[in-house]
Amino acid sequence: MAKRIETVGLSCFYGKTKAVDDVSIAIEPKSVTAFIGPSGCGKSTFLRALNRMHEVVPGARIEGQVLLDDEDIYAPDIDAAAVRRTIGMVFQRPNPFPTMSIYDNVAAGLRLNGVRRKSELDTAVERSLRGANLWDEVRSRLGKPGAGLSGGQQQRLCIARAIAVEPQVLLMDEPCSSLDPISTLAIEDLIFELKDRYTIVIVTHNMQQAARVSDITAFFTLRGPGEPGYLVEADTTQKIFTNPSEKRTEDYITGRFG
């Protein structure tokens, strides 16, 4: 079941350095929200804060709240591993487990969660690979290494791995940046299909991609040189790309800066 995710006054730090400043945004279920903005403005840091991946970096911390259907995922009694199962993540570069087969890559998270019965794993692996539009391409070689697939197939394998544990939110950090145009199109088509079941947030440097796949676009930039990133505005993708409220957004969209 897709869930709503909301940040309230969220700031992200690396040691004493503030990377993201005071962001409040609500991301609705069964929608695609794209984060755009110049390099180094904190988009990926903010994304990683949404499932507590940010805190894996030594010295990293947050201030503010991240609410998943009104529950604070940073509350002291909340298990970070459980958060990351509920809020899955797909990274910039395809990262299948190199020594594992295609099957075992998809089943890895399920096994960590205690699923042992082969029939149950078989069903979940097929369902996830079908969900990632990869089943027909790999069904005859599930025992072969995942690392032997093409870049685009590897990224879809990583998406299959993420959705196998049935998360409610799916975060994607520039999932197409290392892919060719055909593989990129396959991932974009997949994002469009997955939003019926998940809340999806995608960081992208490609504004055409944001325009194609997202319902909502959020524009981030830096407050100034050496200063933290912040959210300038978030609105429907159509409005952001045709009639943004803020001049900084318009300047970025039209290529006048960034």
C-alpha positions, -999 to 999 in steps of 0.1 A, spaced: 0 0 0 16 33 -11 20 58 17 23 95 20 57 109 30 62 144 44 92 164 57 88 191 83 117 216 86 142 189 75 178 200 75 207 176 67 242 178 81 276 163 74 294 170 107 291 207 112 284 214 76 247 220 67 240 205 33 202 209 31 183 237 49 148 236 64 128 217 37 91 210 42 73 191 15 45 165 12 47 137 -13 14 120 -21 8 83 -25 8 68 -60 25 97 -76 59 105 -91 78 134 -76 110 146 -93 137 166 -76 156 188 -100 183 214 -95 220 222 -101 248 197 -90 257 200 -53 224 215 -41 216 186 -18 189 167 -38 205 133 -33 213 140 4 177 150 9 165 119 -9 187 96 13 173 113 44 139 101 34 148 64 43 176 70 69 204 62 44 219 96 51 227 86 87 249 57 74 276 83 66 298 89 97 290 122 113 258 127 92 226 137 110 193 155 104 171 180 122 134 181 117 110 153 109 103 128 82 67 115 85 55 83 68 17 85 71 22 108 101 47 84 119 82 100 125 107 75 109 135 91 131 116 85 164 138 67 189 118 35 189 118 31 151 141 5 136 162 19 107 163 -14 89 125 -16 90 123 19 76 146 9 46 124 -21 38 93 2 38 111 29 18 131 12 -8 160 28 -28 175 24 -63 209 40 -67 226 60 -95 247 31 -108 232 -4 -111 246 -23 -81 235 -60 -83 253 -82 -58 282 -94 -81 286 -129 -68 249 -137 -67 226 -151 -94 197 -131 -109 174 -152 -87 194 -146 -55 197 -109 -61 159 -106 -61 155 -130 -32 182 -115 -10 159 -90 9 132 -116 13 157 -141 29 169 -113 52 133 -109 63 130 -146 71 114 -160 40 128 -196 35 101 -216 16 112 -221 -20 77 -219 -34 72 -185 -17 106 -172 -29 99 -185 -65 66 -166 -66 80 -134 -52 110 -135 -76 88 -140 -106 64 -113 -94 92 -88 -88 109 -95 -121 76 -91 -139 70 -59 -120 104 -46 -133 96 -57 -169 126 -81 -168 110 -116 -165 108 -124 -201 145 -115 -207 159 -135 -178 135 -164 -170 157 -190 -187 189 -179 -169 178 -171 -133 209 -191 -121 234 -169 -140 252 -140 -123 232 -107 -121 264 -89 -130 263 -105 -164 233 -85 -175 235 -53 -196 235 -19 -177 198 -13 -183 189 -49 -173 210 -45 -141 192 -14 -131 158 -31 -136 172 -61 -116 179 -36 -88 144 -23 -91 131 -58 -89 152 -64 -58 138 -32 -42 102 -41 -49 105 -77 -38 101 -68 -2 70 -48 -11 79 -13 0 54 15 2 77 42 -12 104 39 -38 133 63 -40 154 66 -71 187 85 -72 194 93 -109 185 58 -119 192 65 -156 223 86 -155 246 57 -165 222 42 -191 219 45 -229 187 61 -243 169 28 -250 175 15 -214 165 50 -201 132 47 -219 126 13 -204 132 26 -169 109 56 -176 81 33 -188 86 12 -157 84 42 -134 51 51 -151 37 16 -144 50 13 -108 33 45 -96 0 26 -95 14 7 -66 41 29 -50 49 65 -40 79 73 -62 105 100 -57 132 105 -83 163 127 -84 173 136 -120 196 160 -137 176 155 -169 148 181 -170 132 164 -200 130 132 -179 114 151 -150 89 165 -175 81 131 -189 78 109 -158 67 131 -129 34 145 -116 51 169 -92 85 186 -96 105 201 -67 133 226 -76 163 228 -52 192 252 -54 219 267 -32 212 297 -11 246 310 -22 282 299 -28 292 276 0 258 277 15 233 248 19 207 237 -6 171 245 -1 137 239 -17 127 269 -39 93 255 -49 73 224 -56 42 222 -78 27 203 -106 52 194 -132 32 213 -158 32 245 -138 69 242 -129 79 238 -165 55 264 -180 47 290 -154 68 286 -122 61 309 -93 98 318 -85 122 336 -108 150 313 -97 131 283 -110 123 300 -143 160 309 -147 171 273 -141 144 258 -164 153 281 -192 190 276 -188 199 310 -176 218 295 -146 228 261 -133 
